[in-house]
């Protein structure tokens, strides 16, 4: 996907973007901008590097005074190609971080995030001006626009993918909590997903804190319930007993598992492995079904990944059968290697059987 996005930033689209800027700032030198942007090593640049190159060249040809350049960009962002809108918050990050034009930078990021999220741009501000920036982030959490509210959560995630890590908040996430508290009943799913992702980030370094929040928040509001359930996904996969209990999956003995079998003893890379099983209960129970696969890595060691099958409420004496396929096609995020793998069935966080199988080269 990144490769596809990268290729959207090409000669034709760069020219179109330059013309968009010129439409609101007539002195903008379109040909000079194109030449300097698409010059040395352009073809070798990845997506984020191309965006940064474009931003740096905007700086060359927009007014030298920061506030005047922002005034141009405020107009240009409205109608320009969406693939170029990420350059606008980056401009603030690169050239407005010193604090001299604080109000202008804050207003710009608030505007730009409504067109292209400022989640990466705010992070250097948090690192350099923590107290002042977190006051601003909290103010944004009360904004009428859902994109701005989302920014207040997404921008301070301790481990935002592809973003600069907030190492201090990995060690102590306390400054984030007032923002998450403010947003925990937000009506926007877009915002709630960000809050849940923030909680999930925190759970990886401070599981006890997320367990406590889950116990405090769950069962009082449907929006909050969705947030904490999604925010606890890593803890659920790890079989955290406290979190499983909050969601009603504390019973590890009432479910019986039978007929857990593989569809074959081996699978070639690129193929599918199948397995099936039956689960039954004597008394009504909530059941969370997962499976773990111990993948062989390039060094020959094994690493387990957990995958969810279902969450179901079974009635007294109910019996339910399942069949599952798992693909061993290589992905951009996972490469498969030959060797002995295992599939483990997990019921309410407890292992209920393991079967070995061979993965062979295509």
N, C-alpha and C positions, 0 to 999 in steps of 0.2 A: 504493500500500500504506500509506504514512504517513497518507493521508487516511482510509482504513478504520480504522486503529488509533486515530487521533484521535477518530473518531466513537464508538469504544467507551467513551470517557471522557465519558459523558453523565449526565443527571440521575438516571436509574434506577441506573446502575452506581455513581455517586458515593454515592448513598444506601446501596446494598448494602455498599460499602466502609466507610462510616461505621458501619454496624451491626456489621460484622466487628470494627472497632476497639473499639466499645462492648462487644462480647462478652468482651473480655479486659481492658477498662478501663471500668468502669461509669459513672464520672463524665463520660465523653466526651459533649459536647453535640451530638448528631447534627444537629439543625435549624440550629444556629448554624454548624456546620462546612459544611453544604450551602450555606447562604446566602452565606457569605463566600467560598467556593470558586467558586461559579457566578455570582458577581455581575458586576461591571463587565467588559465586553469579553470574556467567556468565549467567545462564539461565534467571535470573531476570532482566538483563540489557536490556534497549531499544537500538534502532539503534545507536543513537549518542553516548551513553555511551559505547557501544561495540567498536565503532570506536576510541573513546578516549583511551580505555583500550589497544587496539592494538598499538596505537601511543606511549603510555607510555612504553610499553614493547619493542618497537623498540629502544627507547632511552637506555634501559638497555643493549641491546646486539649489538648495532652499536658502532662504534668508539666513544670514550668519547669526542673527540674534535669535536665541532659543524661543522666546515667546512669539516672535513673528513666524518662525518655522512651524510651531505648533498651531498657530492660527490658520496657516495654509492646510496643514494636515487634517485639522478638524473638518474642513470643507471637503477635502479630497476623499476621505474614508467613506463618505456616504454612498458614492456610486461606483467606486473602483472595483475591479475584479476581486472576488472573495479570497483568492489565493494570495493576494498581496496585502491583505488587511493585517496579517500577523506582523508585518513590518512596522506598523504604527505603534503598538505598545513597546516593541523593541527599541524604537527611536527614543521613547521616554526613558527606558532602562539605561540606554547608552549615554544619553546626553542631558538627562534631567535628574540624575541621582545625587548631585552635590547638595541639594536642599535649598539652593539659592532661589529657585522658582518652585517651591514646594506646592503651593496652591495650584499653579498651572499644571504641574505634573500630575497631581491627584485628579484634577478635573479631566485631564486628557485620558488617563487610564480608566476613569469611570465611564467616559464616553466610548473609548475604543473597545472596552470589554463587551459592549453591547453589539459590536460587529465582529470582533475576534478576541477571544479571551485574553485578558492581561495576566493570567495566572503565572506565567514565567517572569514577566516584567516586574511584578511586585516583590519577588523574593530577594533581589539585591537590596531593595529598600528596607525589607524586614531585617536583613543582616546588618545593614549600616545604620539604620535609624529605628531600631526595634520598638522602643516604647511609643514613639510618635506614630510609626506606621501601624502598630497594632490598635491604637486608638482609632485610626482611620478604617482599618479592617472591620472593627466592631461597628462603626458608624455605617459602613456599607452593608453589614448584615441586617440592617433595618431599612434598607432602601426599597423603594416601591418596585424597582425593576428586578426581575428574577436573575438576569445575567450579572448584575452587580452584586446581588446577594450571594450568588454562587461563587463569585470571585472572592468574597470574604472567607469562604471555607476552602476552596480549591487552592487559593494562593498561599495558604499557610499549612497545607499538608506537609508533614515532616519529610515524606519520601515521595514527592510528586514524580511520576515517571517522566524522564527526559528533562526534569527541572533540577535546578541547583538545590542540593540537599540542605535542609535546615537542621544542621547538626545539633544546635542548642535545643531544639524542640524534640529531637529524638531522645535527648537525655532528660528533658523536663517539658512535657507538653502542656503544663498548667496554663500558660498564656493563651492557648488555643481554646480552652474549654468554655469561656464566656460566649465566644462566637457560636460554637456548636450548640450550646444551651439556647441561645437566641433562635437558632434555625431548626431546632428539633421537631417543630410542628409545622414547618413551612409547607404551604399548599402546592408548591412547584416540585414535581418529580425531578426535574433538572437539578434543583438545589438539594433535594433529599439524597440523590445519588452521590453528590459531592460530600455531604456530611457523613454518609455511610463510608465512603472511601477514606475520609480523614480518620474516622474511628478505626477502620481496618488497619491503616498505617500505624496508628498508636498501639493497636493490640499486639503488634509484632515486637515492640520493645517494652510495653507496660500492660501486659495482659490483665494484671490485677485491677488496674484502673478501669479498663473496659468492662470487666466483670461487675465491678461496683456500679458503674453507670447503667449497665444493662439491667441490673436488679432495680435500680432507682427509676428508670425511665419506662420499662416495659409494662404494658397492660393499661396505660392511661390515655393513649391517643393512637388512632390507626396509623397516622403518618409517622409518629415516633416509633411505633412497633416495627414498621417496615424498615426504618433507618437502622435500628439496633440489630435487627435480624441480618440485614445485609452487611452491616458493619462488623458483625461477629463471624463472618464466613471463614476466616482463617482459624479462629479459635474452635469453631465447629468442626472443621476438617482435622484439627489436632486432637479432637475428642475431649475438649475441656469439659469436665463433668459439671462444673458450676453453670456454665453457659447452656449446656444441653438441658440441664434441669429447668432453667428459666423458660425454655421453649417447650417443655413437656416431654423431653426425650431422656428422662433420667433412668427409666426401667431398662435394665440390660438382661433380664432373666425371663421375662414373660413371653418373648418371641422365640419360636422354634424354627430352625432353618433345616430344610431337607433338600435332597436332590441337587446339591451344588455340584455342577459338572461343566467341563469344557466341551466345546463343540469339536475340538481337535487338539492334538498334542503339540502342534507346531503351527507357525504362521510365518510367511515370508514378508520381508519389508515391503510395504506397499499394500499388503492384504489386511484382512480383518480377523480378529480372534472373537469367538462367541462363547458365552457362558450363560447358564440358566440356573435357577434355584426357586424354591418355594418357601414362603414365610407364613407362619400361622400363629394364632394367639388363642389362649383359653379364656382370657378376659380382655375387655376392650382396652386398647393401648394405642398411643401415638408412636409411630415407627419412622425413623430416619435411616434410609438405606444408602450406602456408599460403597464404592470399591476402590481399592488401592492397587496400583501396578508398580512393582519394583522394576524399574527400567535399568538395563545395563548401559553404563556410560562408556565414553571413548576409552577411559582408563581401565575398564573392566569391572569397576565397582558398581554398586547398584544404588539407585535413588528412587524413593517412593513418591508418587503423585496420587492425590486423592481426587476422585470424581463422584459427583452426586448422581444417584439413580432416582430417588423419589422420597418425598415425605408424605406419609399416609396415615390416616386414622382407621384402624381395623376394629370391627365390631367383635363381640364375644364369639369365639369359635370360628372366626373368619379365616379363610385360607386364600392366599394370593400368589400367583406364579409370575415370574419375571424371566425375560430373555434379553440379553444385552450384547450388542456388537461394539467392539472397540477397534478403531482403525490404527494401523501401524504405517500409514503413509507419512513420509517426512513432511515437516512443516517448517516455516521460517523460525518458529520458536522451539522446535524439537526435532532432533535428528535421531534416528533409531540405529542400534547396533546389534549384531548377532550375539546370541548367548542365551542363557537360562533366565527367563523372566518369571515373575509370579503375579497372580491376581488374588487379592484378599478381599473377602466380603466383610463389610463392616455394618453392624446394626446398632443404632443408638450409641455410636462411638466405640463399640467393642468389637474386636475381631471375632469372626464366626467361621473361619475356615480359609485355608490357603491352598491354591493349586499352582503347580509349576508347568511351564510350557517353554518350548524353544522358539526363538526368533532366528530365522535364517536369512542369508543374503538373497536379494531378488534373483 
